[in-house]
């Protein structure tokens, strides 16, 4: 299995830390099979977005995707999409 986060130059330790310490900037509570969340974190002085799904019954978090937000699409603080 090939992981896109590695292709994007993102390290596993940085992603784990970001999931643990990141800020929830969007919630997708109606997502299935589990609610999901967009997290913002800073790793190595670079912003990172992580989408995670949370299985409350098992207290498990699944990383859906990880990417570096495009400054042309996101606000200067990377918390909101530009209009």
Secondary structure, 3 states (H helix, E strand, C coil): CCCHHHHCCCCHHHHHHHHHHCEEEEEECCCCCCEEEEEEEEECCEEEEEEEEEECCCCEEEEEEEECCCCCCECCCCCCECC
